[in-house]
């Protein structure tokens, strides 16, 4: 299997994992003072996205470079 295909698939997988993690973390926050489920502000979601976005960018760049070189 080509290296470019592996990293392109990995970037897609990281995207899907990012969606699941950010959704679960941001919507399942238990607010103890009010005893009900609330959600985090949207800014918190962006904080959780940063490491995933870096991984997606790195995998995409590696896939692009490998495809250009024929690997």
FENVEN-V915818 format. One record per run of one state. SS is the DSSP state (A for helix, B for strand, O for the rest). FROM is the first residue (numbers start at 1). TO is the last residue. If there is no record, write none. Layout:
# FENVEN-V915818
{{SS/FROM/TO} {SS/FROM/TO}}
This chain:
# FENVEN-V915818
{{O/1/2} {A/3/27} {O/28/28} {B/29/31} {O/32/35} {B/36/38} {O/39/41} {A/42/69} {O/70/71}}
